[in-house]
Amino acid sequence: MRSIDVVFYNEGKYWVSQALNVEVSSFGETLEESRAAIKEALELYFEDAAESEALNISEVVVERVSV
């Protein structure tokens, strides 16, 4: 079993889920749907990918930056 950090954010009428350790994302109309969708997408991704393809992220900080 792997632990993957995922960021969830609302974009219009959808919740987007973006995995930080690998290039995998998904979405759903609710946060719960988005959570289920990213879990399924990650399971499918790791069926074919080597474990070494996942980045080892030890700490995540999410900040809003104004530019």
C-alpha positions as CSV (number, residue, x, y, z in Angstrom):
1,M,0.0,0.0,0.0
2,R,1.3,3.5,-0.9
3,S,0.5,6.8,0.6
4,I,0.2,9.6,-1.9
5,D,-0.3,13.3,-1.1
6,V,-3.3,14.8,-3.0
7,V,-4.6,18.3,-3.2
8,F,-8.3,18.9,-3.7
9,Y,-9.7,22.2,-4.9
10,N,-13.0,23.5,-6.3
11,E,-13.0,24.7,-9.9
12,G,-16.5,25.8,-11.0
13,K,-18.9,23.0,-10.4
14,Y,-16.2,20.3,-10.0
15,W,-13.7,19.3,-7.3
16,V,-10.3,18.6,-8.9
17,S,-7.9,16.2,-7.2
18,Q,-4.2,16.4,-8.1
19,A,-1.7,13.9,-6.8
20,L,1.6,15.5,-5.8
21,N,3.8,12.4,-6.0
22,V,2.9,11.4,-9.5
23,E,1.4,13.0,-12.6
24,V,-2.2,11.8,-11.9
25,S,-5.3,14.0,-11.5
26,S,-9.1,13.5,-11.6
27,F,-12.3,15.3,-10.6
28,G,-15.8,14.8,-9.4
29,E,-19.0,16.9,-8.7
30,T,-18.5,16.5,-5.0
31,L,-15.4,16.2,-2.8
32,E,-16.3,12.6,-2.1
33,E,-16.6,11.8,-5.8
34,S,-13.3,13.5,-6.5
35,R,-11.7,11.5,-3.7
36,A,-13.0,8.2,-5.1
37,A,-12.0,9.1,-8.6
38,I,-8.4,10.0,-7.7
39,K,-8.1,6.7,-5.7
40,E,-9.3,4.7,-8.7
41,A,-6.9,6.7,-11.0
42,L,-4.0,6.1,-8.7
43,E,-4.7,2.4,-8.4
44,L,-4.8,2.1,-12.2
45,Y,-1.6,4.1,-12.6
46,F,0.3,1.9,-10.1
47,E,-0.9,-1.3,-11.8
48,D,1.4,-0.4,-14.7
49,A,4.0,1.9,-13.2
50,A,7.1,1.0,-11.2
51,E,7.1,2.1,-7.6
52,S,10.3,4.1,-8.3
53,E,8.2,6.4,-10.5
54,A,6.6,8.0,-7.5
55,L,8.4,10.9,-5.9
56,N,9.2,10.6,-2.2
57,I,7.6,13.7,-0.8
58,S,8.1,13.9,3.0
59,E,6.3,17.2,3.8
60,V,3.6,19.3,2.0
61,V,2.8,22.9,2.6
62,V,0.0,24.6,0.6
63,E,0.1,28.4,0.4
64,R,-1.6,31.1,-1.6
65,V,0.9,33.4,-3.3
66,S,-0.2,36.7,-4.8
67,V,1.7,38.0,-7.9
